[in-house]
Amino acid sequence: MYTFLVLIILAVSPYICKGQHENACDVFPKDQYLEVGSDINIVCQTSCIQGKIFWTLNNRHIKESLSNTTNSTHTVLSLRNFTHHSATLECHSAATQQVLGGTTIRTYSKPGKISCLLKNRNQELEGSPDLFICKWDHQINSSLKIEYIVLCGSSQSELCSSYTTTCTVDITPGSNTINLYEMLNITVRAKTTAWQADSDPYIRNPEHILQIIRPTINVTPSSDDLLVKWKRSLFTSECHCQVNYSKAVSGRTPESVIINKTVEKHSSGAVTITKVESCSNYTFSVRCALPKAPWSDWSKEKTVLTKLNKSDVKLHLWRKVAEPQENGVRRVHVMWKEVPSTCEETFTYVIKQTPYKEQKMGVNQCGRSPCDVYVNQDAHRISLNLFSKDALFVEESVYVPAVGESLPQVTDIQTSTYEGVILVSWEALTHPVSGYMIDWTHDGNQYHWEESKYTNTTLSDLLDKTPYNITVTPLFDDKTGHATQAPQICSRVGDPGNVTMNVTAYDKSAFVSWSVTSQEICSGVVVNYTVFYSTQKGPQLNVTVDGTKQDIFLKDLNPDTRYTIYVTATALTGTTNSSETHFKTQKFGPGLIAAVSVCGSIIILLVLSLGLYCAVQWEKFREKPVPDPGRSSVALLLSPSHQEGIYTFPPFSNPPESICDKVYTEETQTIATSPQATGSNETPASVQTEEYVDPATVPVLHLQNKDPVEAVETQHLSSPDDSTALLPSETSPVSPYRSQTPVHSPTSKELKQVPPKQPEKTMPMTVYVTLNMFEQGQAR
């Protein structure tokens, strides 16, 4: 039963698929490969929809005119000269924009530009060619692996195959693969798993693709030219040859010169070259080819050193004449351009000097330039002879004017420098000249010189930033004029010298000074200076001054702040920066510090003065004798007027010699009263009078390490007649001083000795006398 069902399904399936296919939409053919430039037709089946369709190529609409509807279910798109490398073609419903189907079209190209040749494997051995080499171009646009096959002849026999665009075939004697005596028909086939393309036929005569072996070359130098000879193959055939030569220059590619030469049958090639420099290395090579055939390989290079050509010898003889010495002799510095050292010949230089007035000739043999000769004040002609193998090769001469000879000289020489070269110009002479000789030197020993027909010249190849002395001398037919020297000029002016800087900081300002020192003579002149300064977080500020100033005050700075500063010196040729440095402003200004210093100085002076004054007063106080109450006695001393009629105070045996021994007095509280003052009726004669007594009679207090009060209590009188009592003081009821008063009153006889005088009212004085004063006086 299952077998029956399977048979029914197999029988019905074709009808079902047929119905689905009739209602399907698609594009065919699929994944087409097309040769570039070919035409193709693409069909879109539209059974699944009704209405119009449109086509897109790489998502771009294709013109509707290229599409043709054959019936209601098929539309054909015709594409002509298709060149896209790879393109996606899709068919869309115009009503729903639905993609009905699509295909991918890829293109390929066929090989082209085929070139083949026949050559010999051994380029030194002439014979029949044994190699066949073909090359071609192919634009590969496919990711598929391509195999190339080289086909030959009408039978398209395979010569070789390769996966590159070159193929080589070995030709063996007796091989029938290539016939060298008939036309060659070559085709190159490119083949992949998806497509195959053949090139256009390449038809050639074997003689037209035959590459002959390279020539052998020989070069013979002479003093005037070079002779190049070569041997070529196929001596019986005419051929075309090229001679390539160039001067060997180190460090750069030489410029080649090619000479074409046709070589006739039964002859070898030869060419003469005259335009070469003397004593220089030249490289030569030659190649040849048969008519319409490819060139042979270049011959092996041949390098030859050319000989010295007499026409090329330019000694450029010149001289520098020094000032005459005391004896009138002048030194002539003779210089010339030597024969290049690369020349293999041996040369000798001989200098001859001939005075104009005398026929004597001086001869100097110099090995090389320069050479010094000495002449007198007369005019001379210096001759230079160049000998090669004892034969005179070249002779040149130069004129040396006499001292004071009247000859023209140039004036108004102007010099300037630009990018390392010096431009020199001068005013033309009214006298006819044959040219001008310009010489220059940087050290006075090594000279350079050149001749010019014009009134200006450019000096190059100079030492950088070096001063030069330049001299211009006019030339005449057989003489030379006097030289004129231009002001010294530098080949190039450099940047300003090194800038060194010094900063003195204050609280709100800073004084910045700098100096410029240069190790080079040709340093640029400073046009201006710019001072750049800034704080750590603040913007950079700057101030510019002209080149004559080398200091500046920076104002409006922040106190107690760290600054960064540097100076830039600017010249017309460049700039130079000083090293960057730092400084910190002061916290307080110098005015405040000065005021505080002055005030402090004044206070210190006042303190010192006060201390000195106090010290002096203290010393005085210490030296001032003070009465010791325990060792003192008190006596009443009348005024001088009161003492006149009573007693005279006997002088001390040892009068005091110092101011310290004087008696110091003070007022006492007890005063002597007159009878009138007390109200008594006693006569004036009965008035009691206190008088000084002899110190010898004054009781002496014996004090031995006792308190003054105790001394008063234990005192004893030296005489029973003396009455001693303590005097009251102002501050205490008991005075420590003793009062000495005589007991008896003067008698009438004593009174008569001195005429009585009416006493005056006087204030009694109390005198304090210290005993140590007497001791000091006696010690003196």
C-alpha positions in Angstrom: 0.0 0.0 0.0 2.9 2.4 0.8 4.4 1.7 -2.5 1.2 2.8 -4.2 1.2 6.1 -2.4 4.8 6.9 -3.4 4.0 6.3 -7.0 1.0 8.6 -6.9 3.2 11.4 -5.3 5.9 11.0 -7.9 3.3 11.2 -10.7 1.6 14.3 -9.3 4.7 16.3 -8.4 5.7 17.4 -11.9 2.3 19.0 -12.4 2.5 20.8 -9.1 6.0 22.2 -9.8 5.0 23.2 -13.2 2.1 25.2 -11.8 4.4 26.9 -9.3 7.0 27.7 -11.9 4.4 29.3 -14.2 3.4 31.6 -11.3 7.0 32.4 -10.1 9.0 35.6 -10.7 12.8 35.5 -11.3 15.8 36.9 -13.3 18.0 34.7 -15.5 20.7 33.8 -16.4 22.3 33.8 -13.0 25.9 34.8 -12.0 27.0 35.6 -15.5 30.7 36.2 -16.5 31.1 38.6 -19.4 34.1 39.9 -21.3 34.6 43.6 -20.9 32.9 45.5 -23.7 30.5 42.7 -24.6 26.7 42.8 -24.9 24.2 40.8 -22.7 20.5 40.2 -22.5 18.8 39.6 -19.1 15.2 38.2 -18.8 12.8 38.9 -15.9 9.9 36.5 -15.5 6.9 38.4 -14.1 4.3 35.6 -13.8 3.7 36.3 -10.1 2.5 39.9 -10.7 0.5 42.0 -13.0 1.6 45.4 -14.2 4.9 47.1 -15.2 8.4 46.5 -13.9 11.6 48.5 -13.7 15.3 47.5 -13.5 18.2 48.7 -11.2 21.9 48.3 -11.6 23.8 48.6 -8.3 20.7 50.2 -6.8 20.4 52.8 -9.6 17.5 52.9 -12.1 18.2 51.8 -15.7 16.5 53.7 -18.5 13.2 52.2 -19.4 14.1 52.3 -23.1 16.6 49.5 -22.6 13.9 47.1 -21.4 11.5 45.3 -23.8 8.4 43.4 -22.7 8.0 40.4 -25.0 4.8 39.1 -23.4 2.8 39.5 -20.2 5.2 37.2 -18.3 8.7 38.1 -19.7 10.6 41.3 -20.0 14.1 41.4 -21.6 16.8 44.0 -20.7 19.5 44.6 -23.3 22.9 45.9 -22.1 25.5 47.0 -24.6 29.3 47.5 -24.1 29.2 46.3 -20.5 32.3 47.5 -18.6 31.5 47.2 -14.9 33.9 45.0 -13.0 31.1 43.5 -10.9 27.4 44.6 -10.9 24.1 43.5 -9.2 21.1 43.6 -11.6 17.6 43.5 -10.0 14.0 43.4 -11.4 11.3 45.3 -9.4 7.5 45.6 -9.5 6.5 49.2 -10.3 3.4 48.9 -8.3 4.7 47.4 -5.1 8.5 48.1 -5.4 9.0 44.5 -4.7 12.2 42.8 -5.9 11.1 40.1 -8.3 14.6 38.7 -8.8 18.2 39.5 -9.5 21.6 38.4 -10.8 25.3 39.3 -10.5 27.3 40.1 -13.7 31.2 40.0 -13.5 33.5 41.0 -16.3 37.0 39.8 -17.4 39.5 41.0 -19.9 41.8 39.2 -22.4 45.6 39.5 -22.4 47.2 42.3 -24.4 50.4 44.1 -25.4 52.3 41.0 -26.1 56.0 41.2 -26.8 58.3 38.3 -27.6 62.0 38.0 -28.4 64.6 35.6 -29.3 67.9 35.9 -27.5 71.1 34.0 -26.4 71.4 32.8 -22.9 75.2 33.5 -23.0 75.7 37.1 -24.0 79.4 36.7 -24.5 79.1 33.9 -27.1 77.6 34.5 -30.5 75.3 31.9 -32.1 71.7 30.9 -32.7 69.2 32.1 -30.1 68.3 29.5 -27.5 65.6 31.3 -25.5 62.1 32.5 -26.5 60.6 34.9 -24.0 57.1 36.4 -24.2 55.6 39.0 -21.9 52.1 40.5 -21.8 49.7 42.7 -19.8 46.5 41.6 -18.3 44.0 43.5 -16.1 43.1 41.0 -13.5 39.6 41.7 -12.0 38.8 38.1 -10.9 39.4 36.4 -7.6 39.7 33.1 -9.5 43.1 31.7 -10.2 44.2 32.4 -13.8 46.4 30.1 -15.9 48.2 31.5 -19.0 49.0 29.4 -22.0 51.2 30.5 -24.9 50.0 29.1 -28.2 52.0 29.2 -31.4 51.2 28.7 -35.1 47.9 28.0 -36.8 47.7 24.7 -35.0 47.7 26.6 -31.7 50.4 24.3 -30.3 51.2 25.0 -26.7 54.7 26.5 -26.1 54.5 27.1 -22.4 52.2 27.8 -19.5 52.5 30.1 -16.5 50.6 31.7 -13.7 52.4 35.0 -14.2 52.5 37.4 -17.2 55.8 36.0 -18.4 56.7 32.8 -20.1 60.1 31.4 -21.2 60.7 28.6 -23.7 64.1 26.8 -24.2 64.9 26.3 -27.8 66.9 23.2 -28.4 68.7 22.4 -31.6 66.4 20.4 -33.9 63.3 21.4 -32.0 60.2 21.9 -34.1 58.4 24.1 -31.5 59.6 27.4 -33.1 60.7 27.8 -36.7 63.1 30.7 -36.9 62.7 30.9 -40.7 58.9 31.6 -40.9 56.5 34.0 -39.4 55.5 33.4 -35.8 51.8 33.5 -34.8 51.6 33.8 -31.0 48.4 33.8 -28.9 48.1 34.0 -25.1 45.1 32.4 -23.4 43.9 33.3 -20.0 41.9 30.5 -18.4 39.9 30.0 -15.2 37.2 27.6 -14.0 34.5 30.0 -15.0 35.7 31.7 -18.1 38.4 31.7 -20.8 39.8 34.5 -22.9 42.3 34.5 -25.8 44.5 37.5 -26.8 44.7 38.9 -30.3 47.2 37.2 -32.5 50.8 38.4 -32.2 52.5 37.8 -35.6 56.2 38.7 -36.1 59.1 37.9 -38.3 61.7 36.0 -36.2 64.4 38.5 -37.3 62.4 41.4 -36.0 62.2 39.8 -32.5 65.9 38.7 -32.5 68.0 40.4 -29.7 71.7 40.2 -30.7 74.3 39.7 -28.0 75.7 42.8 -26.3 78.8 44.5 -27.8 82.4 44.5 -26.4 83.8 48.0 -25.8 87.2 49.6 -25.7 88.0 53.3 -24.9 91.3 55.0 -25.7 92.0 58.5 -24.1 94.2 61.1 -25.7 95.1 64.7 -24.8 92.4 66.1 -27.1 89.7 63.4 -27.3 88.4 59.9 -26.5 88.1 57.1 -29.0 85.4 54.5 -28.3 85.4 51.2 -30.3 83.2 48.1 -30.0 82.6 44.8 -31.7 79.1 43.6 -32.5 77.5 40.3 -33.6 76.1 39.4 -37.0 79.1 41.1 -38.7 77.4 40.7 -42.1 74.3 42.7 -41.2 73.7 46.4 -40.7 72.8 47.5 -37.2 72.0 50.6 -35.2 74.1 51.4 -32.1 74.0 53.8 -29.2 77.0 55.1 -27.2 76.1 56.2 -23.7 78.7 58.1 -21.6 78.6 60.3 -18.5 81.0 62.0 -16.1 81.4 60.0 -12.8 80.1 62.2 -10.0 80.0 61.0 -6.4 76.8 61.6 -4.4 74.4 62.2 -7.3 73.1 60.6 -10.5 75.3 61.7 -13.5 73.8 63.2 -16.6 74.1 60.8 -19.5 74.9 61.7 -23.1 73.8 59.3 -25.9 75.3 59.2 -29.3 73.5 57.3 -32.1 75.7 55.5 -34.6 74.8 53.2 -37.6 77.3 50.5 -38.3 77.5 49.2 -41.9 77.9 45.6 -42.9 81.4 44.1 -42.4 82.5 46.9 -40.1 83.0 47.5 -36.4 81.6 50.5 -34.5 83.7 53.5 -33.5 83.1 57.1 -32.4 85.3 60.0 -31.2 84.2 62.1 -28.2 85.8 65.5 -27.8 83.5 67.4 -25.3 84.9 65.9 -22.1 86.6 67.6 -19.1 90.3 67.1 -18.6 91.5 64.7 -15.9 88.0 63.4 -15.1 86.5 59.9 -14.9 84.0 59.0 -17.6 81.9 55.9 -17.9 81.0 54.4 -21.3 78.6 51.7 -22.5 77.2 50.6 -26.0 74.2 48.7 -27.2 73.1 47.6 -30.8 70.0 46.3 -32.6 69.1 44.9 -36.0 66.5 47.0 -37.9 63.0 46.7 -36.3 64.5 44.4 -33.6 64.8 45.1 -29.9 67.9 46.6 -28.5 70.6 44.3 -27.1 71.7 44.5 -23.5 74.1 47.3 -22.7 77.7 46.4 -22.8 79.7 46.2 -19.6 80.6 49.7 -18.4 84.0 51.0 -19.1 85.5 53.8 -16.9 88.3 55.9 -18.3 90.3 58.9 -16.9 90.7 61.6 -19.5 94.0 63.3 -20.1 94.7 67.0 -19.7 93.5 68.9 -22.6 95.6 72.0 -23.4 92.5 74.0 -24.4 91.1 73.4 -20.9 94.1 74.6 -19.0 93.2 77.9 -17.4 95.8 78.9 -14.8 93.9 82.2 -13.9 97.2 83.8 -12.8 96.8 86.6 -10.3 98.9 88.5 -7.7 98.5 90.5 -4.5 101.1 93.2 -4.0 102.0 94.2 -0.4 103.1 97.7 0.7 106.8 98.5 0.2 109.2 97.9 3.0 111.7 100.4 4.4 114.2 99.4 1.7 111.6 99.7 -1.0 111.2 96.0 -1.6 107.6 94.7 -2.2 106.3 91.2 -1.6 104.2 89.8 -4.5 101.9 87.0 -3.5 101.5 85.0 -6.8 98.6 82.5 -7.1 97.0 80.4 -9.8 94.6 77.6 -10.4 96.6 74.4 -10.4 96.1 71.5 -12.8 93.6 69.0 -11.2 95.3 66.5 -8.9 93.5 63.7 -10.7 95.7 64.2 -13.8 98.2 61.4 -14.0 100.9 63.5 -15.7 103.7 65.3 -13.9 103.8 69.1 -14.1 106.3 71.8 -13.0 105.5 75.4 -12.4 108.2 78.1 -13.0 107.7 81.8 -12.2 109.7 84.5 -14.0 109.8 88.1 -13.1 111.0 90.7 -15.6 111.5 94.4 -14.8 110.3 96.8 -17.5 113.4 99.0 -17.4 115.9 96.2 -17.2 116.1 93.1 -19.3 117.3 90.9 -16.4 115.0 88.1 -15.5 114.5 86.4 -12.2 113.5 82.7 -12.1 111.7 81.0 -9.2 110.6 77.4 -9.4 107.5 76.8 -7.3 106.0 73.4 -6.5 102.5 74.7 -6.1 100.3 77.8 -5.7 100.7 80.3 -4.0 104.3 81.5 -4.3 105.9 84.7 -3.0 108.4 86.7 -5.1 110.0 90.1 -4.2 110.3 93.1 -6.5 111.5 96.7 -6.2 109.4 99.8 -6.7 109.6 99.6 -10.5 107.0 97.9 -12.7 107.3 94.2 -13.3 105.7 91.4 -15.3 105.3 88.1 -13.6 105.1 85.1 -15.9 104.0 81.5 -15.0 105.2 78.6 -17.2 103.7 75.1 -16.9 105.9 72.3 -18.1 104.9 68.7 -18.8 107.7 66.2 -19.3 110.2 69.1 -19.7 108.1 70.6 -22.5 106.3 74.0 -22.1 102.6 73.3 -21.9 101.0 76.7 -21.0 102.3 80.2 -20.2 100.5 83.1 -18.6 101.6 86.5 -17.2 100.4 89.3 -15.0 101.4 93.0 -14.6 102.7 94.5 -11.3 102.4 98.4 -11.4 105.3 100.6 -10.2 104.9 102.5 -6.9 103.1 105.7 -7.6 102.3 104.8 -11.2 99.3 106.7 -12.5 96.7 104.1 -13.3 92.9 104.1 -13.0 91.1 102.3 -10.1 87.5 101.6 -9.3 85.5 103.7 -6.9 82.2 103.5 -5.0 82.3 99.7 -4.2 79.0 98.6 -2.7 78.7 95.3 -0.8 75.7 93.4 0.6 74.9 89.9 1.9 71.9 87.7 1.2 71.4 84.1 2.3 75.1 83.3 2.7 76.3 85.1 -0.5 78.0 88.5 -0.9 76.8 90.8 -3.7 79.5 93.2 -4.9 79.0 96.2 -7.3 81.1 99.2 -8.3 81.0 102.2 -10.5 82.3 101.6 -14.1 85.5 103.4 -15.2 85.4 105.9 -18.0 88.7 104.4 -19.2 88.2 101.3 -21.5 88.9 98.1 -19.6 89.0 94.4 -20.6 87.5 93.3 -17.3 87.7 93.4 -13.5 89.5 91.1 -11.1 87.8 90.5 -7.8 89.7 88.7 -5.0 88.5 88.0 -1.5 90.0 86.4 1.7 88.8 85.8 5.2 92.2 85.4 6.9 94.8 87.1 4.6 96.4 83.8 3.7 93.9 81.9 1.6 92.6 83.9 -1.4 89.9 83.4 -3.9 89.6 85.3 -7.1 87.6 85.5 -10.3 87.4 87.7 -13.4 84.2 89.6 -14.4 83.3 91.6 -17.5 80.6 93.4 -15.6 80.5 95.9 -12.8 79.0 93.4 -10.3 79.5 89.9 -9.2 78.2 87.4 -6.6 80.6 85.6 -4.2 79.3 82.2 -3.1 80.7 79.1 -1.3 81.7 81.3 1.6 82.3 80.3 5.2 79.3 80.9 7.3 79.2 84.0 9.5 82.8 85.0 8.6 84.1 88.5 7.7 85.7 88.9 4.3 88.0 91.5 2.8 87.1 92.1 -0.9 89.3 93.9 -3.5 88.4 95.0 -7.0 91.2 95.7 -9.6 90.5 96.9 -13.2 92.2 95.0 -16.1 93.5 96.6 -19.3 94.9 95.0 -22.4 98.4 94.5 -21.1 98.4 96.1 -17.7 96.4 96.1 -14.4 95.2 99.1 -12.5 95.5 99.8 -8.8 93.3 97.8 -6.4 90.5 99.2 -4.3 89.4 97.4 -1.1 85.8 97.4 0.0 84.7 97.7 3.6 84.9 94.4 5.5 81.6 92.5 5.3 80.3 89.3 6.8 79.1 86.4 4.7 76.0 86.1 6.9 75.0 87.9 10.0 74.1 85.5 12.8 71.7 85.8 15.7 72.5 88.0 18.7 74.9 86.7 21.2 74.2 85.0 24.5 71.9 87.0 26.9 72.7 87.0 30.6 70.3 88.5 33.0 70.2 89.8 36.6 67.1 90.6 38.7 66.8 92.7 41.9 63.4 92.2 43.5 61.4 94.6 45.7 57.9 94.3 47.1 55.9 95.7 44.1 58.7 96.1 41.5 61.8 94.5 40.2 64.9 95.9 38.5 66.0 93.7 35.6 69.3 94.2 33.8 71.0 92.2 31.1 74.0 92.0 28.8 74.8 90.4 25.5 78.0 88.6 24.8 78.9 87.0 21.5 81.6 84.5 20.6 81.2 85.4 16.9 82.3 88.5 15.1 79.3 88.5 12.7 76.5 88.7 15.3 73.4 90.6 14.5 72.8 94.1 15.9 70.1 94.0 18.5 67.0 96.0 17.5 65.0 95.6 20.7 64.8 93.6 23.9 61.6 92.0 25.2 61.2 91.0 28.9 58.7 88.1 29.4 57.6 87.5 33.0 54.7 85.6 34.6 53.5 84.1 37.8 52.9 80.4 38.2 49.2 80.6 37.3 48.9 84.0 35.8 49.2 85.1 32.2 52.5 85.9 30.6 53.3 89.6 30.4 56.0 91.3 28.4 57.5 94.7 27.9 59.8 95.8 25.0 62.6 98.3 25.0 64.9 99.5 22.1 68.3 98.0 21.6 70.1 100.8 23.3 68.7 100.0 26.8 69.8 97.0 28.9 67.7 97.4 32.0 64.1 98.1 33.0 61.9 98.4 36.1 59.0 96.1 36.2 56.2 97.7 38.2 52.8 96.7 39.6 54.0 93.3 40.8 52.4 91.4 43.6 54.3 91.3 47.0 55.6 88.0 48.2 55.0 86.3 44.8 57.3 84.0 42.7 57.8 85.1 39.1 59.4 83.4 36.1 61.3 85.7 33.7 63.5 85.7 30.6 64.8 88.2 28.1 64.6 87.9 24.3 67.1 89.9 22.1 65.8 90.5 18.6 67.9 91.3 15.6 67.1 91.6 11.9 68.6 88.1 11.5 66.9 86.3 14.4 66.4 86.2 18.1 68.2 84.8 21.1 66.6 84.0 24.5 68.3 84.1 27.9 68.0 81.2 30.2 64.7 81.2 32.2 65.1 82.3 35.8 62.9 82.9 38.9 62.7 85.6 41.5 60.4 86.3 44.4 59.2 89.8 45.4 59.6 91.0 49.0 56.8 90.9 51.5 57.4 94.5 52.7 58.7 97.6 50.9 62.1 99.1 51.5 60.4 102.4 52.9 58.7 100.5 55.8 61.9 98.6 56.5 63.9 101.9 56.5 61.4 103.6 58.8 61.4 100.7 61.2 65.2 100.7 61.1 65.4 104.4 61.8 62.9 104.2 64.7 64.7 101.2 66.1 68.0 103.0 65.9 66.6 106.0 67.6 65.1 103.9 70.4 68.3 102.0 70.9 70.2 105.3 71.1 67.8 106.7 73.6 68.0 103.6 75.7 71.8 103.6 75.5 71.9 107.3 76.4 69.5 106.9 79.3 71.5 103.9 80.6 74.8 105.9 80.3 73.2 108.8 82.1 72.0 106.6 84.9 75.3 104.9 85.2 77.1 108.2 85.5 74.7 109.4 88.1 75.0 106.2 90.0 78.8 106.5 90.0 78.4 110.1 91.3 76.0 109.0 93.9 78.4 106.2 95.1 81.3 108.6 95.2 79.3 111.3 97.2 80.0 111.1 101.0 76.9 110.7 103.0 77.0 111.5 106.8 76.9 108.5 109.0 74.6 109.5 111.9 76.3 107.0 114.3 79.7 108.6 113.8 78.7 112.4 113.5 78.6 115.4 115.9 76.5 118.5 115.6 77.8 122.0 116.1 76.1 125.4 115.8 77.8 127.7 113.3 77.0 131.3 113.3 77.0 133.3 110.1 80.2 135.2 109.3 78.7 138.5 110.3 77.8 137.1 113.7 81.2 135.5 114.2 83.2 138.7 113.7 83.1 139.9 117.2 83.2 136.7 119.1 85.6 134.0 118.2 87.6 132.8 115.3 87.5 129.3 114.3 90.9 127.9 114.4 91.8 126.2 111.1 92.2 122.5 110.9 95.7 121.2 111.1 95.1 119.4 107.8 92.6 121.5 105.7 90.5 119.5 103.3 91.8 119.3 99.7 88.8 117.8 98.2 85.2 118.9 97.6 84.2 115.8 99.4 85.9 117.1 102.7 83.7 120.2 102.9 81.1 120.6 105.6 77.5 120.0 104.4 74.8 122.1 106.3 71.1 121.9 106.6 68.5 124.0 108.4 67.6 122.9 111.9 64.3 123.1 113.6 65.8 124.7 116.7 66.7 128.3 116.3 68.5 130.7 118.7 66.0 133.3 120.0 66.9 136.8 121.1 65.6 138.2 124.4 63.1 140.2 122.3 61.9 137.1 120.7 61.3 135.3 124.0 59.9 138.2 125.8 62.7 138.3 128.4 64.1 141.5 130.0 67.6 140.4 130.0 70.3 142.6 128.4 71.8 141.8 125.1 75.0 140.8 126.8 73.2 138.0 128.4 72.2 136.6 125.0 73.4 133.1 124.6 75.6 132.5 121.7 76.5 129.3 120.1 80.0 129.1 118.7 82.2 126.6 117.0 84.7 124.8 119.2 88.0 123.3 118.4 87.6 119.9 117.0 90.2 118.7 119.4 87.9 119.6 122.2 84.9 118.0 120.7 84.0 114.8 122.5 84.8 111.8 120.2 82.3 109.1 119.8 83.8 105.7 120.1 81.8 103.5 117.8 82.8 99.9 117.3 80.4 97.9 115.2 77.4 99.2 117.1 74.1 100.5 116.0 74.0 104.3 115.9 71.3 104.4 118.6 73.3 102.2 120.9 76.3 104.4 120.3 74.3 107.4 121.6 73.3 105.6 124.7 76.8 104.5 125.6 78.6 107.7 124.8 80.6 109.5 127.5 81.9 113.0 127.7 85.5 113.7 127.5 85.1 116.7 129.9 82.7 117.0 132.8 82.1 120.6 131.9 80.7 119.8 128.4 76.9 119.4 128.1 75.9 117.1 125.4 72.3 116.5 124.4 70.6 114.9 121.4 69.1 117.2 118.8 65.6 116.5 117.7 65.2 115.7 114.0 62.3 116.4 111.7 61.2 112.9 111.3 61.7 111.4 114.7 61.5 112.8 118.3 65.1 111.7 118.9 68.0 112.8 116.7 71.0 110.6 116.4 73.3 113.6 116.3 74.9 115.2 119.3 74.6 118.9 120.2 77.8 120.4 121.6 77.3 123.6 123.5 79.8 125.3 125.9 78.7 125.5 129.6 80.3 128.7 130.6 79.4 132.2 129.3 82.2 134.5 128.2 83.5 136.9 130.8 83.6 140.7 130.5 87.4 140.6 130.0 86.9 138.3 127.1 84.2 140.5 125.8 86.5 143.4 126.0 89.0 141.8 123.8 86.7 142.2 120.9 84.7 145.3 120.5 81.1 144.4 121.1 78.8 144.6 118.1 75.2 144.6 118.1 74.2 141.2 117.0 71.9 140.8 114.0 69.0 138.6 113.8 70.3 135.5 112.0 69.0 132.1 111.5 71.3 129.6 113.2 72.5 126.7 111.0 73.2 123.2 112.1 76.3 121.7 110.6 76.8 118.0 110.3 80.3 116.9 110.4 81.2 113.2 109.9 84.2 111.9 111.6 85.3 110.0 108.6 85.7 113.3 106.8 88.5 114.2 109.2 89.9 110.8 108.9 90.0 111.2 105.1 91.5 114.6 105.4 94.2 113.3 107.7 94.8 110.4 105.3 95.4 112.9 102.6 
